[in-house]
Amino acid sequence: MYYLDELGEDLHNDLLYYYLNVFIFNSDKSQLVITSQETTLLSQDMINENRGVVWFVEKNKETASSEYARGDSFGLHKNLSLYNSYRIGRLGAKPELGSIFINLED
């Protein structure tokens, strides 16, 4: 089992996908556990075809703990992209952004 934290931070996207594909297609008995904020990973076919391997982490507002949800537990049709569903907020784990305007009167 291999653990990689924040995969994709310093790698070109093509290189990142290449390394992941090399690992997936050449390892029969190994497991790769990665954390990443690289949302474009969700657009890859290898991820969309194996949604059960994707977990989303979302900050809990009350306790600052994390909640987990599997990528296949959202009831999305198999032809719907995880990436596009994430971008429009259907999968949670997306930051809630406030207004871009700063109130200088407070």
N, C-alpha and C positions, 0 to 999 in steps of 0.2 A: 504494500500500500504506500502510495506517495501523496504527500500533502504539499500544496503550493498555495501560498497566501498572496492575494492581490495579483493574480496572474493577469498580464496584459498591460500593466502600468508602464512598462518601459519597452514593450515590444511592438513592432509594426504589426498591424492586423494580419497581413498575409503570413508573416512568420509565426504568429500565434496560432492561426488555424492549421498551418503546416505541422507544427509540433504536436498539436492535439490529434490530428489525423494520423501521424506517425505512431503515436502511442496507442490509439484506439485500434488501428489495423494490425499492429505487431505485438500486442500483448494479450495473451489468453488468460493468464492467471494473476494479473495485477489490477489494482484499482487506483484510480486517480481522484483525489478529493481536492477541489480548488475553490477558492473564494475570489470573487472578482466584482468590480463595479463596471466592467466593460459590457454594456448592454447589447452591443452588436453581436456578442456571442449567441444571443437568443435568435438571431436571424439565420444561423447556420442550419442546414438541413440535418446534420448529424444530431443536433440538439432537438430540433422540432420533431424528429422521428422517435426520439427517446425521451419524451417529456417527463417521465417518472424519475429521471435522474437529476432534474433541475429542482432546486429548492429556493424559495424566496425568503429573505429575512427582512422583517419590518420592525422598526422601533415601536415599542409600546408607550403611549403617551403618559400613562400613569406611573409606571414603574421603571421605565427605560430598559426593560428586558426585551428579549427578541422573541418573535413569534415566527413559526415556520409554516410554509405551505408548499406542497408539491406542485410542480408544473402541470401535472395531469389531473389535478383535483378541481379545476375551474370550470369544467364542463364545456370547454371550447371544442368546436369541430376540428378534426384532424388537419383540415386544410387551412385553418386560421393560424397565422403566424404568432408565435409567442412574443416576438419582438414588437410587432404592431400592437398587440393586445396590451403589452406592458406600457408602451408609449402613450396610449390613450387612457391608462389608469385602471384597466379591467383586472389587473393581477395584484393590485396593492404594491407594497414595498417601494412606493414612489414618494419622494419628498413632497410635502405640502409647502408650496412656495407662497409667500405673502405678496403684497403689492410691491411694485418696483419704485413707488414713490415714498419718500421719507417725509414724515410729518415733523417739521421743524418747530412747531408750536408747543410741543410737549416737553 
